[in-house]
Amino acid sequence: MNKSSILVVGQRETSFSSLAELTRHSKAWETIEAATAEEAIEKFHRQDFEMVILANGLSGEEEKKLRRIFNVQNPEIVIMNYQGIDKSSLSDEILKTLKTLKKAKTPAFTIVDDALKNAGLNIYVQ
């Protein structure tokens, strides 16, 4: 099973530290941390991420810039804001989102074999 990758972006402060600590110790995903918008863009170019979590400490302009770049390069990426919500709620939200993403990416197809539909043969298999 491949682990999902999450990019956590924010300045190194209390809320970012608690967010990084929470996301770092999960077996369901891999966490990469970036302290600045430029570092986040650089890491985003090097690796495929399913989700980006923006922590407090980014300016409005930096957040807009990151959202624009990430959405243009990967329209399916999920970008979440971390506002210091409780840890269990965030973990549940991440797991739910990753599960939804994996389900959406699972290929589904149906094959209909109608090669002998108009052949006029009466073949019965019992």
Backbone atoms as SQL, in Angstrom:
CREATE TABLE atoms (id INTEGER PRIMARY KEY, chain TEXT, resi INTEGER, resn TEXT, atom TEXT, x REAL, y REAL, z REAL);
INSERT INTO atoms VALUES
  (1, 'A', 1, 'MET', 'N', 0.839, -1.178, 0.000),
  (2, 'A', 1, 'MET', 'CA', 0.000, 0.000, 0.000),
  (3, 'A', 1, 'MET', 'C', 0.886, 1.244, 0.000),
  (4, 'A', 2, 'ASN', 'N', 0.610, 2.137, -0.923),
  (5, 'A', 2, 'ASN', 'CA', 1.364, 3.375, -0.979),
  (6, 'A', 2, 'ASN', 'C', 0.811, 4.372, 0.022),
  (7, 'A', 3, 'LYS', 'N', 1.719, 5.029, 0.707),
  (8, 'A', 3, 'LYS', 'CA', 1.305, 6.065, 1.644),
  (9, 'A', 3, 'LYS', 'C', 0.978, 7.337, 0.879),
  (10, 'A', 4, 'SER', 'N', -0.023, 8.038, 1.348),
  (11, 'A', 4, 'SER', 'CA', -0.350, 9.341, 0.785),
  (12, 'A', 4, 'SER', 'C', 0.665, 10.352, 1.292),
  (13, 'A', 5, 'SER', 'N', 0.899, 11.379, 0.493),
  (14, 'A', 5, 'SER', 'CA', 1.842, 12.427, 0.878),
  (15, 'A', 5, 'SER', 'C', 1.094, 13.717, 1.159),
  (16, 'A', 6, 'ILE', 'N', 1.452, 14.332, 2.274),
  (17, 'A', 6, 'ILE', 'CA', 0.834, 15.592, 2.682),
  (18, 'A', 6, 'ILE', 'C', 1.934, 16.627, 2.865),
  (19, 'A', 7, 'LEU', 'N', 1.726, 17.799, 2.282),
  (20, 'A', 7, 'LEU', 'CA', 2.648, 18.914, 2.450),
  (21, 'A', 7, 'LEU', 'C', 2.055, 19.858, 3.488),
  (22, 'A', 8, 'VAL', 'N', 2.801, 20.106, 4.562),
  (23, 'A', 8, 'VAL', 'CA', 2.370, 21.011, 5.635),
  (24, 'A', 8, 'VAL', 'C', 3.194, 22.286, 5.519),
  (25, 'A', 9, 'VAL', 'N', 2.503, 23.416, 5.335),
  (26, 'A', 9, 'VAL', 'CA', 3.192, 24.688, 5.101),
  (27, 'A', 9, 'VAL', 'C', 2.827, 25.675, 6.199),
  (28, 'A', 10, 'GLY', 'N', 3.829, 26.313, 6.773),
  (29, 'A', 10, 'GLY', 'CA', 3.584, 27.340, 7.781),
  (30, 'A', 10, 'GLY', 'C', 4.871, 27.737, 8.462),
  (31, 'A', 11, 'GLN', 'N', 4.851, 28.912, 9.045),
  (32, 'A', 11, 'GLN', 'CA', 6.023, 29.370, 9.774),
  (33, 'A', 11, 'GLN', 'C', 6.161, 28.582, 11.054),
  (34, 'A', 12, 'ARG', 'N', 7.376, 28.379, 11.458),
  (35, 'A', 12, 'ARG', 'CA', 7.645, 27.581, 12.655),
  (36, 'A', 12, 'ARG', 'C', 7.211, 28.343, 13.901),
  (37, 'A', 13, 'GLU', 'N', 6.000, 28.078, 14.302),
  (38, 'A', 13, 'GLU', 'CA', 5.438, 28.680, 15.510),
  (39, 'A', 13, 'GLU', 'C', 4.636, 27.609, 16.228),
  (40, 'A', 14, 'THR', 'N', 3.950, 27.967, 17.283),
  (41, 'A', 14, 'THR', 'CA', 3.256, 26.984, 18.115),
  (42, 'A', 14, 'THR', 'C', 2.224, 26.176, 17.333),
  (43, 'A', 15, 'SER', 'N', 1.348, 26.840, 16.568),
  (44, 'A', 15, 'SER', 'CA', 0.298, 26.106, 15.848),
  (45, 'A', 15, 'SER', 'C', 0.905, 25.202, 14.782),
  (46, 'A', 16, 'PHE', 'N', 1.953, 25.673, 14.113),
  (47, 'A', 16, 'PHE', 'CA', 2.606, 24.849, 13.104),
  (48, 'A', 16, 'PHE', 'C', 3.286, 23.650, 13.756),
  (49, 'A', 17, 'SER', 'N', 3.929, 23.868, 14.877),
  (50, 'A', 17, 'SER', 'CA', 4.616, 22.775, 15.569),
  (51, 'A', 17, 'SER', 'C', 3.643, 21.689, 15.999),
  (52, 'A', 18, 'SER', 'N', 2.488, 22.076, 16.519),
  (53, 'A', 18, 'SER', 'CA', 1.499, 21.072, 16.928),
  (54, 'A', 18, 'SER', 'C', 0.911, 20.358, 15.725),
  (55, 'A', 19, 'LEU', 'N', 0.699, 21.087, 14.638),
  (56, 'A', 19, 'LEU', 'CA', 0.202, 20.475, 13.400),
  (57, 'A', 19, 'LEU', 'C', 1.221, 19.503, 12.836),
  (58, 'A', 20, 'ALA', 'N', 2.473, 19.908, 12.772),
  (59, 'A', 20, 'ALA', 'CA', 3.528, 19.042, 12.249),
  (60, 'A', 20, 'ALA', 'C', 3.680, 17.793, 13.107),
  (61, 'A', 21, 'GLU', 'N', 3.607, 17.961, 14.409),
  (62, 'A', 21, 'GLU', 'CA', 3.722, 16.821, 15.322),
  (63, 'A', 21, 'GLU', 'C', 2.574, 15.835, 15.110),
  (64, 'A', 22, 'LEU', 'N', 1.378, 16.356, 14.933),
  (65, 'A', 22, 'LEU', 'CA', 0.203, 15.511, 14.717),
  (66, 'A', 22, 'LEU', 'C', 0.318, 14.729, 13.412),
  (67, 'A', 23, 'THR', 'N', 0.658, 15.404, 12.350),
  (68, 'A', 23, 'THR', 'CA', 0.690, 14.744, 11.043),
  (69, 'A', 23, 'THR', 'C', 1.910, 13.853, 10.863),
  (70, 'A', 24, 'ARG', 'N', 2.977, 14.120, 11.558),
  (71, 'A', 24, 'ARG', 'CA', 4.225, 13.391, 11.386),
  (72, 'A', 24, 'ARG', 'C', 4.135, 11.934, 11.846),
  (73, 'A', 25, 'HIS', 'N', 3.320, 11.636, 12.832),
  (74, 'A', 25, 'HIS', 'CA', 3.314, 10.316, 13.445),
  (75, 'A', 25, 'HIS', 'C', 2.180, 9.408, 12.988),
  (76, 'A', 26, 'SER', 'N', 1.701, 9.600, 11.787),
  (77, 'A', 26, 'SER', 'CA', 0.635, 8.747, 11.285),
  (78, 'A', 26, 'SER', 'C', 1.206, 7.683, 10.358),
  (79, 'A', 27, 'LYS', 'N', 0.641, 6.489, 10.428),
  (80, 'A', 27, 'LYS', 'CA', 1.059, 5.408, 9.545),
  (81, 'A', 27, 'LYS', 'C', 0.312, 5.464, 8.217),
  (82, 'A', 28, 'ALA', 'N', -0.736, 6.278, 8.149),
  (83, 'A', 28, 'ALA', 'CA', -1.568, 6.350, 6.947),
  (84, 'A', 28, 'ALA', 'C', -1.015, 7.305, 5.897),
  (85, 'A', 29, 'TRP', 'N', -0.141, 8.212, 6.286),
  (86, 'A', 29, 'TRP', 'CA', 0.394, 9.171, 5.331),
  (87, 'A', 29, 'TRP', 'C', 1.802, 9.589, 5.707),
  (88, 'A', 30, 'GLU', 'N', 2.471, 10.186, 4.729),
  (89, 'A', 30, 'GLU', 'CA', 3.824, 10.727, 4.909),
  (90, 'A', 30, 'GLU', 'C', 3.705, 12.248, 4.910),
  (91, 'A', 31, 'THR', 'N', 4.402, 12.899, 5.809),
  (92, 'A', 31, 'THR', 'CA', 4.333, 14.352, 5.923),
  (93, 'A', 31, 'THR', 'C', 5.660, 14.986, 5.537),
  (94, 'A', 32, 'ILE', 'N', 5.568, 16.003, 4.696),
  (95, 'A', 32, 'ILE', 'CA', 6.714, 16.829, 4.340),
  (96, 'A', 32, 'ILE', 'C', 6.387, 18.238, 4.821),
  (97, 'A', 33, 'GLU', 'N', 7.341, 18.884, 5.473),
  (98, 'A', 33, 'GLU', 'CA', 7.106, 20.210, 6.045),
  (99, 'A', 33, 'GLU', 'C', 7.863, 21.276, 5.274),
  (100, 'A', 34, 'ALA', 'N', 7.236, 22.451, 5.157),
  (101, 'A', 34, 'ALA', 'CA', 7.870, 23.602, 4.520),
  (102, 'A', 34, 'ALA', 'C', 7.568, 24.835, 5.362),
  (103, 'A', 35, 'ALA', 'N', 8.587, 25.639, 5.617),
  (104, 'A', 35, 'ALA', 'CA', 8.424, 26.803, 6.482),
  (105, 'A', 35, 'ALA', 'C', 8.034, 28.062, 5.721),
  (106, 'A', 36, 'THR', 'N', 8.325, 28.117, 4.428),
  (107, 'A', 36, 'THR', 'CA', 8.008, 29.310, 3.634),
  (108, 'A', 36, 'THR', 'C', 7.271, 28.901, 2.363),
  (109, 'A', 37, 'ALA', 'N', 6.671, 29.885, 1.714),
  (110, 'A', 37, 'ALA', 'CA', 5.953, 29.622, 0.463),
  (111, 'A', 37, 'ALA', 'C', 6.922, 29.129, -0.614),
  (112, 'A', 38, 'GLU', 'N', 8.100, 29.711, -0.684),
  (113, 'A', 38, 'GLU', 'CA', 9.076, 29.307, -1.684),
  (114, 'A', 38, 'GLU', 'C', 9.537, 27.863, -1.474),
  (115, 'A', 39, 'GLU', 'N', 9.765, 27.512, -0.228),
  (116, 'A', 39, 'GLU', 'CA', 10.163, 26.140, 0.097),
  (117, 'A', 39, 'GLU', 'C', 9.032, 25.168, -0.247),
  (118, 'A', 40, 'ALA', 'N', 7.795, 25.564, -0.003),
  (119, 'A', 40, 'ALA', 'CA', 6.641, 24.721, -0.321),
  (120, 'A', 40, 'ALA', 'C', 6.533, 24.497, -1.828),
  (121, 'A', 41, 'ILE', 'N', 6.730, 25.543, -2.612),
  (122, 'A', 41, 'ILE', 'CA', 6.663, 25.426, -4.070),
  (123, 'A', 41, 'ILE', 'C', 7.762, 24.500, -4.567),
  (124, 'A', 42, 'GLU', 'N', 8.955, 24.657, -4.029),
  (125, 'A', 42, 'GLU', 'CA', 10.086, 23.808, -4.414),
  (126, 'A', 42, 'GLU', 'C', 9.786, 22.335, -4.126),
  (127, 'A', 43, 'LYS', 'N', 9.272, 22.038, -2.937),
  (128, 'A', 43, 'LYS', 'CA', 8.963, 20.656, -2.563),
  (129, 'A', 43, 'LYS', 'C', 7.788, 20.117, -3.377),
  (130, 'A', 44, 'PHE', 'N', 6.837, 20.983, -3.714),
  (131, 'A', 44, 'PHE', 'CA', 5.690, 20.576, -4.515),
  (132, 'A', 44, 'PHE', 'C', 6.128, 20.148, -5.911),
  (133, 'A', 45, 'HIS', 'N', 7.147, 20.799, -6.457),
  (134, 'A', 45, 'HIS', 'CA', 7.665, 20.441, -7.772),
  (135, 'A', 45, 'HIS', 'C', 8.428, 19.117, -7.750),
  (136, 'A', 46, 'ARG', 'N', 8.989, 18.758, -6.629),
  (137, 'A', 46, 'ARG', 'CA', 9.802, 17.544, -6.520),
  (138, 'A', 46, 'ARG', 'C', 8.982, 16.283, -6.257),
  (139, 'A', 47, 'GLN', 'N', 7.797, 16.419, -5.682),
  (140, 'A', 47, 'GLN', 'CA', 7.049, 15.253, -5.232),
  (141, 'A', 47, 'GLN', 'C', 5.558, 15.465, -5.483),
  (142, 'A', 48, 'ASP', 'N', 4.837, 14.367, -5.682),
  (143, 'A', 48, 'ASP', 'CA', 3.384, 14.432, -5.833),
  (144, 'A', 48, 'ASP', 'C', 2.736, 14.387, -4.454),
  (145, 'A', 49, 'PHE', 'N', 1.834, 15.326, -4.207),
  (146, 'A', 49, 'PHE', 'CA', 1.120, 15.382, -2.940),
  (147, 'A', 49, 'PHE', 'C', -0.371, 15.222, -3.200),
  (148, 'A', 50, 'GLU', 'N', -1.053, 14.536, -2.295),
  (149, 'A', 50, 'GLU', 'CA', -2.497, 14.411, -2.384),
  (150, 'A', 50, 'GLU', 'C', -3.181, 15.571, -1.661),
  (151, 'A', 51, 'MET', 'N', -2.468, 16.133, -0.676),
  (152, 'A', 51, 'MET', 'CA', -3.074, 17.167, 0.151),
  (153, 'A', 51, 'MET', 'C', -2.020, 18.174, 0.599),
  (154, 'A', 52, 'VAL', 'N', -2.458, 19.421, 0.746),
  (155, 'A', 52, 'VAL', 'CA', -1.621, 20.480, 1.312),
  (156, 'A', 52, 'VAL', 'C', -2.389, 21.074, 2.483),
  (157, 'A', 53, 'ILE', 'N', -1.716, 21.216, 3.622),
  (158, 'A', 53, 'ILE', 'CA', -2.320, 21.845, 4.792),
  (159, 'A', 53, 'ILE', 'C', -1.570, 23.140, 5.057),
  (160, 'A', 54, 'LEU', 'N', -2.307, 24.241, 5.032),
  (161, 'A', 54, 'LEU', 'CA', -1.726, 25.554, 5.275),
  (162, 'A', 54, 'LEU', 'C', -1.971, 25.931, 6.728),
  (163, 'A', 55, 'ALA', 'N', -0.899, 26.134, 7.472),
  (164, 'A', 55, 'ALA', 'CA', -0.999, 26.500, 8.886),
  (165, 'A', 55, 'ALA', 'C', -1.039, 28.014, 9.025),
  (166, 'A', 56, 'ASN', 'N', -1.332, 28.459, 10.226),
  (167, 'A', 56, 'ASN', 'CA', -1.304, 29.898, 10.506),
  (168, 'A', 56, 'ASN', 'C', 0.111, 30.422, 10.284),
  (169, 'A', 57, 'GLY', 'N', 0.213, 31.701, 10.025),
  (170, 'A', 57, 'GLY', 'CA', 1.526, 32.307, 9.873),
  (171, 'A', 57, 'GLY', 'C', 1.844, 32.693, 8.447),
  (172, 'A', 58, 'LEU', 'N', 1.047, 32.229, 7.492),
  (173, 'A', 58, 'LEU', 'CA', 1.252, 32.643, 6.108),
  (174, 'A', 58, 'LEU', 'C', 0.452, 33.915, 5.860),
  (175, 'A', 59, 'SER', 'N', 1.028, 34.830, 5.093),
  (176, 'A', 59, 'SER', 'CA', 0.274, 36.041, 4.764),
  (177, 'A', 59, 'SER', 'C', -0.806, 35.694, 3.739),
  (178, 'A', 60, 'GLY', 'N', -1.755, 36.576, 3.599),
  (179, 'A', 60, 'GLY', 'CA', -2.836, 36.363, 2.639),
  (180, 'A', 60, 'GLY', 'C', -2.317, 36.221, 1.222),
  (181, 'A', 61, 'GLU', 'N', -1.322, 37.014, 0.877),
  (182, 'A', 61, 'GLU', 'CA', -0.729, 36.941, -0.460),
  (183, 'A', 61, 'GLU', 'C', -0.011, 35.617, -0.686),
  (184, 'A', 62, 'GLU', 'N', 0.717, 35.148, 0.324),
  (185, 'A', 62, 'GLU', 'CA', 1.406, 33.865, 0.193),
  (186, 'A', 62, 'GLU', 'C', 0.408, 32.725, 0.014),
  (187, 'A', 63, 'GLU', 'N', -0.670, 32.779, 0.784),
  (188, 'A', 63, 'GLU', 'CA', -1.680, 31.728, 0.681),
  (189, 'A', 63, 'GLU', 'C', -2.329, 31.723, -0.702),
  (190, 'A', 64, 'LYS', 'N', -2.679, 32.897, -1.218),
  (191, 'A', 64, 'LYS', 'CA', -3.266, 32.988, -2.565),
  (192, 'A', 64, 'LYS', 'C', -2.300, 32.456, -3.620),
  (193, 'A', 65, 'LYS', 'N', -1.038, 32.835, -3.481),
  (194, 'A', 65, 'LYS', 'CA', -0.014, 32.396, -4.426),
  (195, 'A', 65, 'LYS', 'C', 0.107, 30.872, -4.428),
  (196, 'A', 66, 'LEU', 'N', 0.172, 30.273, -3.235),
  (197, 'A', 66, 'LEU', 'CA', 0.292, 28.821, -3.129),
  (198, 'A', 66, 'LEU', 'C', -0.938, 28.123, -3.701),
  (199, 'A', 67, 'ARG', 'N', -2.112, 28.603, -3.360),
  (200, 'A', 67, 'ARG', 'CA', -3.348, 27.993, -3.876),
  (201, 'A', 67, 'ARG', 'C', -3.384, 28.043, -5.406),
  (202, 'A', 68, 'ARG', 'N', -3.025, 29.173, -5.961),
  (203, 'A', 68, 'ARG', 'CA', -3.041, 29.339, -7.410),
  (204, 'A', 68, 'ARG', 'C', -2.055, 28.384, -8.083),
  (205, 'A', 69, 'ILE', 'N', -0.846, 28.334, -7.598),
  (206, 'A', 69, 'ILE', 'CA', 0.184, 27.465, -8.186),
  (207, 'A', 69, 'ILE', 'C', -0.197, 25.998, -8.036),
  (208, 'A', 70, 'PHE', 'N', -0.592, 25.593, -6.847),
  (209, 'A', 70, 'PHE', 'CA', -0.916, 24.184, -6.602),
  (210, 'A', 70, 'PHE', 'C', -2.127, 23.732, -7.414),
  (211, 'A', 71, 'ASN', 'N', -3.162, 24.571, -7.497),
  (212, 'A', 71, 'ASN', 'CA', -4.357, 24.196, -8.253),
  (213, 'A', 71, 'ASN', 'C', -4.120, 24.152, -9.755),
  (214, 'A', 72, 'VAL', 'N', -3.247, 25.008, -10.268),
  (215, 'A', 72, 'VAL', 'CA', -2.935, 24.970, -11.697),
  (216, 'A', 72, 'VAL', 'C', -2.142, 23.712, -12.033),
  (217, 'A', 73, 'GLN', 'N', -1.185, 23.357, -11.198),
  (218, 'A', 73, 'GLN', 'CA', -0.331, 22.206, -11.480),
  (219, 'A', 73, 'GLN', 'C', -0.996, 20.877, -11.149),
  (220, 'A', 74, 'ASN', 'N', -1.944, 20.876, -10.201),
  (221, 'A', 74, 'ASN', 'CA', -2.654, 19.656, -9.844),
  (222, 'A', 74, 'ASN', 'C', -4.079, 20.030, -9.436),
  (223, 'A', 75, 'PRO', 'N', -5.012, 20.051, -10.402),
  (224, 'A', 75, 'PRO', 'CA', -6.384, 20.476, -10.094),
  (225, 'A', 75, 'PRO', 'C', -7.099, 19.585, -9.075),
  (226, 'A', 76, 'GLU', 'N', -6.622, 18.368, -8.868),
  (227, 'A', 76, 'GLU', 'CA', -7.273, 17.446, -7.946),
  (228, 'A', 76, 'GLU', 'C', -6.754, 17.553, -6.512),
  (229, 'A', 77, 'ILE', 'N', -5.777, 18.408, -6.271),
  (230, 'A', 77, 'ILE', 'CA', -5.189, 18.492, -4.939),
  (231, 'A', 77, 'ILE', 'C', -6.177, 19.118, -3.948),
  (232, 'A', 78, 'VAL', 'N', -6.126, 18.635, -2.726),
  (233, 'A', 78, 'VAL', 'CA', -6.970, 19.173, -1.658),
  (234, 'A', 78, 'VAL', 'C', -6.102, 20.102, -0.816),
  (235, 'A', 79, 'ILE', 'N', -6.586, 21.321, -0.624),
  (236, 'A', 79, 'ILE', 'CA', -5.861, 22.300, 0.194),
  (237, 'A', 79, 'ILE', 'C', -6.735, 22.640, 1.389),
  (238, 'A', 80, 'MET', 'N', -6.189, 22.390, 2.586),
  (239, 'A', 80, 'MET', 'CA', -6.913, 22.654, 3.833),
  (240, 'A', 80, 'MET', 'C', -6.210, 23.755, 4.612),
  (241, 'A', 81, 'ASN', 'N', -6.993, 24.510, 5.366),
  (242, 'A', 81, 'ASN', 'CA', -6.440, 25.488, 6.309),
  (243, 'A', 81, 'ASN', 'C', -6.501, 24.892, 7.694),
  (244, 'A', 82, 'TYR', 'N', -5.426, 25.024, 8.439),
  (245, 'A', 82, 'TYR', 'CA', -5.396, 24.576, 9.834),
  (246, 'A', 82, 'TYR', 'C', -5.543, 25.795, 10.712),
  (247, 'A', 83, 'GLN', 'N', -6.616, 25.832, 11.470),
  (248, 'A', 83, 'GLN', 'CA', -6.893, 26.978, 12.334),
  (249, 'A', 83, 'GLN', 'C', -6.782, 26.628, 13.808),
  (250, 'A', 84, 'GLY', 'N', -5.996, 25.610, 14.128),
  (251, 'A', 84, 'GLY', 'CA', -5.821, 25.238, 15.520),
  (252, 'A', 84, 'GLY', 'C', -6.964, 24.405, 16.078),
  (253, 'A', 85, 'ILE', 'N', -7.697, 23.701, 15.197),
  (254, 'A', 85, 'ILE', 'CA', -8.775, 22.844, 15.679),
  (255, 'A', 85, 'ILE', 'C', -8.192, 21.660, 16.427),
  (256, 'A', 86, 'ASP', 'N', -9.042, 20.955, 17.155),
  (257, 'A', 86, 'ASP', 'CA', -8.516, 19.858, 17.962),
  (258, 'A', 86, 'ASP', 'C', -7.905, 18.767, 17.079),
  (259, 'A', 87, 'LYS', 'N', -6.948, 18.087, 17.638),
  (260, 'A', 87, 'LYS', 'CA', -6.125, 17.156, 16.880),
  (261, 'A', 87, 'LYS', 'C', -6.905, 15.959, 16.344),
  (262, 'A', 88, 'SER', 'N', -7.807, 15.399, 17.136),
  (263, 'A', 88, 'SER', 'CA', -8.549, 14.229, 16.673),
  (264, 'A', 88, 'SER', 'C', -9.454, 14.603, 15.512),
  (265, 'A', 89, 'SER', 'N', -10.024, 15.786, 15.546),
  (266, 'A', 89, 'SER', 'CA', -10.886, 16.254, 14.462),
  (267, 'A', 89, 'SER', 'C', -10.086, 16.413, 13.175),
  (268, 'A', 90, 'LEU', 'N', -8.903, 16.986, 13.262),
  (269, 'A', 90, 'LEU', 'CA', -8.064, 17.162, 12.084),
  (270, 'A', 90, 'LEU', 'C', -7.636, 15.818, 11.517),
  (271, 'A', 91, 'SER', 'N', -7.224, 14.914, 12.372),
  (272, 'A', 91, 'SER', 'CA', -6.805, 13.592, 11.924),
  (273, 'A', 91, 'SER', 'C', -7.945, 12.865, 11.219),
  (274, 'A', 92, 'ASP', 'N', -9.140, 12.942, 11.784),
  (275, 'A', 92, 'ASP', 'CA', -10.310, 12.326, 11.157),
  (276, 'A', 92, 'ASP', 'C', -10.611, 12.961, 9.805),
  (277, 'A', 93, 'GLU', 'N', -10.507, 14.274, 9.731),
  (278, 'A', 93, 'GLU', 'CA', -10.758, 14.993, 8.481),
  (279, 'A', 93, 'GLU', 'C', -9.743, 14.597, 7.408),
  (280, 'A', 94, 'ILE', 'N', -8.490, 14.476, 7.783),
  (281, 'A', 94, 'ILE', 'CA', -7.453, 14.057, 6.833),
  (282, 'A', 94, 'ILE', 'C', -7.739, 12.648, 6.331),
  (283, 'A', 95, 'LEU', 'N', -8.030, 11.729, 7.240),
  (284, 'A', 95, 'LEU', 'CA', -8.310, 10.348, 6.836),
  (285, 'A', 95, 'LEU', 'C', -9.526, 10.264, 5.927),
  (286, 'A', 96, 'LYS', 'N', -10.575, 11.001, 6.249),
  (287, 'A', 96, 'LYS', 'CA', -11.786, 11.001, 5.430),
  (288, 'A', 96, 'LYS', 'C', -11.488, 11.544, 4.029),
  (289, 'A', 97, 'THR', 'N', -10.737, 12.621, 3.958),
  (290, 'A', 97, 'THR', 'CA', -10.402, 13.230, 2.665),
  (291, 'A', 97, 'THR', 'C', -9.534, 12.310, 1.830),
  (292, 'A', 98, 'LEU', 'N', -8.525, 11.692, 2.438),
  (293, 'A', 98, 'LEU', 'CA', -7.654, 10.776, 1.696),
  (294, 'A', 98, 'LEU', 'C', -8.423, 9.561, 1.201),
  (295, 'A', 99, 'LYS', 'N', -9.340, 9.063, 2.011),
  (296, 'A', 99, 'LYS', 'CA', -10.168, 7.919, 1.594),
  (297, 'A', 99, 'LYS', 'C', -11.030, 8.297, 0.384),
  (298, 'A', 100, 'THR', 'N', -11.619, 9.478, 0.419),
  (299, 'A', 100, 'THR', 'CA', -12.438, 9.954, -0.697),
  (300, 'A', 100, 'THR', 'C', -11.599, 10.104, -1.962),
  (301, 'A', 101, 'LEU', 'N', -10.381, 10.635, -1.817),
  (302, 'A', 101, 'LEU', 'CA', -9.495, 10.796, -2.966),
  (303, 'A', 101, 'LEU', 'C', -9.114, 9.451, -3.579),
  (304, 'A', 102, 'LYS', 'N', -8.775, 8.484, -2.745),
  (305, 'A', 102, 'LYS', 'CA', -8.397, 7.166, -3.243),
  (306, 'A', 102, 'LYS', 'C', -9.575, 6.495, -3.952),
  (307, 'A', 103, 'LYS', 'N', -10.757, 6.661, -3.403),
  (308, 'A', 103, 'LYS', 'CA', -11.946, 6.072, -4.018),
  (309, 'A', 103, 'LYS', 'C', -12.211, 6.703, -5.382),
  (310, 'A', 104, 'ALA', 'N', -12.026, 8.007, -5.489),
  (311, 'A', 104, 'ALA', 'CA', -12.248, 8.703, -6.757),
  (312, 'A', 104, 'ALA', 'C', -11.223, 8.301, -7.809),
  (313, 'A', 105, 'LYS', 'N', -10.027, 7.949, -7.380),
  (314, 'A', 105, 'LYS', 'CA', -8.973, 7.566, -8.320),
  (315, 'A', 105, 'LYS', 'C', -9.022, 6.094, -8.719),
  (316, 'A', 106, 'THR', 'N', -9.853, 5.302, -8.044),
  (317, 'A', 106, 'THR', 'CA', -9.953, 3.882, -8.352),
  (318, 'A', 106, 'THR', 'C', -10.674, 3.713, -9.684),
  (319, 'A', 107, 'PRO', 'N', -10.037, 3.049, -10.642),
  (320, 'A', 107, 'PRO', 'CA', -10.682, 2.888, -11.945),
  (321, 'A', 107, 'PRO', 'C', -11.896, 1.968, -11.849),
  (322, 'A', 108, 'ALA', 'N', -12.937, 2.345, -12.548),
  (323, 'A', 108, 'ALA', 'CA', -14.151, 1.532, -12.593),
  (324, 'A', 108, 'ALA', 'C', -14.577, 1.415, -14.053),
  (325, 'A', 109, 'PHE', 'N', -14.858, 0.208, -14.476),
  (326, 'A', 109, 'PHE', 'CA', -15.298, 0.013, -15.852),
  (327, 'A', 109, 'PHE', 'C', -16.168, -1.224, -15.939),
  (328, 'A', 110, 'THR', 'N', -16.962, -1.274, -16.999),
  (329, 'A', 110, 'THR', 'CA', -17.847, -2.391, -17.251),
  (330, 'A', 110, 'THR', 'C', -17.632, -2.855, -18.681),
  (331, 'A', 111, 'ILE', 'N', -17.601, -4.157, -18.872),
  (332, 'A', 111, 'ILE', 'CA', -17.431, -4.716, -20.210),
  (333, 'A', 111, 'ILE', 'C', -18.714, -5.448, -20.585),
  (334, 'A', 112, 'VAL', 'N', -19.249, -5.101, -21.729),
  (335, 'A', 112, 'VAL', 'CA', -20.429, -5.773, -22.253),
  (336, 'A', 112, 'VAL', 'C', -20.009, -6.497, -23.520),
  (337, 'A', 113, 'ASP', 'N', -20.188, -7.793, -23.506),
  (338, 'A', 113, 'ASP', 'CA', -19.833, -8.592, -24.684),
  (339, 'A', 113, 'ASP', 'C', -21.105, -8.906, -25.451),
  (340, 'A', 114, 'ASP', 'N', -21.324, -8.176, -26.534),
  (341, 'A', 114, 'ASP', 'CA', -22.503, -8.409, -27.354),
  (342, 'A', 114, 'ASP', 'C', -22.125, -8.823, -28.774),
  (343, 'A', 115, 'ALA', 'N', -21.033, -9.553, -28.896),
  (344, 'A', 115, 'ALA', 'CA', -20.542, -9.960, -30.204),
  (345, 'A', 115, 'ALA', 'C', -21.529, -10.856, -30.941),
  (346, 'A', 116, 'LEU', 'N', -22.252, -11.699, -30.235),
  (347, 'A', 116, 'LEU', 'CA', -23.179, -12.621, -30.888),
  (348, 'A', 116, 'LEU', 'C', -24.635, -12.184, -30.710),
  (349, 'A', 117, 'LYS', 'N', -24.850, -10.924, -30.402),
  (350, 'A', 117, 'LYS', 'CA', -26.196, -10.441, -30.143),
  (351, 'A', 117, 'LYS', 'C', -27.123, -10.651, -31.347),
  (352, 'A', 118, 'ASN', 'N', -26.670, -10.386, -32.536),
  (353, 'A', 118, 'ASN', 'CA', -27.495, -10.483, -33.735),
  (354, 'A', 118, 'ASN', 'C', -27.152, -11.700, -34.598),
  (355, 'A', 119, 'ALA', 'N', -26.423, -12.652, -34.058),
  (356, 'A', 119, 'ALA', 'CA', -25.994, -13.813, -34.841),
  (357, 'A', 119, 'ALA', 'C', -27.124, -14.784, -35.111),
  (358, 'A', 120, 'GLY', 'N', -28.139, -14.785, -34.324),
  (359, 'A', 120, 'GLY', 'CA', -29.252, -15.687, -34.542),
  (360, 'A', 120, 'GLY', 'C', -28.992, -17.110, -34.106),
  (361, 'A', 121, 'LEU', 'N', -27.990, -17.325, -33.318),
  (362, 'A', 121, 'LEU', 'CA', -27.689, -18.649, -32.811),
  (363, 'A', 121, 'LEU', 'C', -28.369, -18.858, -31.479),
  (364, 'A', 122, 'ASN', 'N', -28.932, -19.981, -31.312),
  (365, 'A', 122, 'ASN', 'CA', -29.575, -20.309, -30.041),
  (366, 'A', 122, 'ASN', 'C', -28.640, -21.219, -29.258),
  (367, 'A', 123, 'ILE', 'N', -27.823, -20.638, -28.473),
  (368, 'A', 123, 'ILE', 'CA', -26.868, -21.386, -27.677),
  (369, 'A', 123, 'ILE', 'C', -27.247, -21.226, -26.212),
  (370, 'A', 124, 'TYR', 'N', -27.420, -22.381, -25.554),
  (371, 'A', 124, 'TYR', 'CA', -27.752, -22.336, -24.143),
  (372, 'A', 124, 'TYR', 'C', -26.682, -23.074, -23.363),
  (373, 'A', 125, 'VAL', 'N', -26.229, -22.522, -22.316),
  (374, 'A', 125, 'VAL', 'CA', -25.230, -23.151, -21.457),
  (375, 'A', 125, 'VAL', 'C', -25.900, -23.417, -20.121),
  (376, 'A', 126, 'GLN', 'N', -25.813, -24.699, -19.707),
  (377, 'A', 126, 'GLN', 'CA', -26.423, -25.060, -18.422),
  (378, 'A', 126, 'GLN', 'C', -25.407, -25.726, -17.542);
